[in-house]
């Protein structure tokens, strides 16, 4: 894992970004589900 080439660094950062995005998406979906459940009552 000692590869310091820009390409490998770019790959790592894009993976981090996509993980952050999917976590964010899950949070938003959970919030949307909660608000939808609250509206049904």
C-alpha positions as a Markdown table, in Angstrom:
| # | Residue | x | y | z |
|---|---|---|---|---|
| 1 | Unk | 0.0 | 0.0 | 0.0 |
| 2 | Unk | 3.0 | 2.3 | -0.5 |
| 3 | Unk | 1.8 | 3.6 | -3.8 |
| 4 | Unk | 1.8 | 7.4 | -3.8 |
| 5 | Unk | 0.9 | 7.9 | -7.4 |
| 6 | Unk | -1.8 | 10.6 | -8.0 |
| 7 | Unk | -4.0 | 8.0 | -9.7 |
| 8 | Unk | -4.1 | 5.7 | -6.6 |
| 9 | Unk | -4.7 | 8.7 | -4.4 |
| 10 | Unk | -7.6 | 9.8 | -6.6 |
| 11 | Unk | -9.1 | 6.4 | -6.4 |
| 12 | Unk | -8.9 | 6.3 | -2.7 |
| 13 | Unk | -10.5 | 9.7 | -2.3 |
| 14 | Unk | -13.3 | 8.9 | -4.7 |
| 15 | Unk | -14.0 | 5.7 | -2.7 |
| 16 | Unk | -14.2 | 7.7 | 0.5 |
| 17 | Unk | -16.6 | 10.2 | -1.3 |
| 18 | Unk | -18.9 | 7.5 | -2.5 |
| 19 | Unk | -19.0 | 5.9 | 1.0 |
| 20 | Unk | -19.9 | 9.3 | 2.5 |
| 21 | Unk | -22.5 | 9.8 | -0.1 |
| 22 | Unk | -24.2 | 6.4 | 0.5 |
| 23 | Unk | -24.2 | 7.1 | 4.3 |
| 24 | Unk | -25.7 | 10.5 | 3.7 |
| 25 | Unk | -28.3 | 9.0 | 1.4 |
| 26 | Unk | -29.3 | 6.4 | 4.0 |
| 27 | Unk | -29.7 | 9.2 | 6.6 |
| 28 | Unk | -31.9 | 11.2 | 4.3 |
| 29 | Unk | -34.1 | 8.1 | 3.5 |
| 30 | Unk | -34.5 | 7.4 | 7.2 |
| 31 | Unk | -35.5 | 11.0 | 7.9 |
| 32 | Unk | -37.9 | 10.9 | 5.0 |
| 33 | Unk | -39.4 | 7.6 | 6.2 |
| 34 | Unk | -39.9 | 9.1 | 9.7 |
| 35 | Unk | -41.5 | 12.2 | 8.4 |
| 36 | Unk | -43.8 | 10.1 | 6.2 |
| 37 | Unk | -44.8 | 8.0 | 9.2 |
| 38 | Unk | -45.5 | 11.1 | 11.2 |
| 39 | Unk | -47.7 | 12.6 | 8.5 |
| 40 | Unk | -49.8 | 9.3 | 8.3 |
| 41 | Unk | -50.8 | 9.6 | 11.9 |
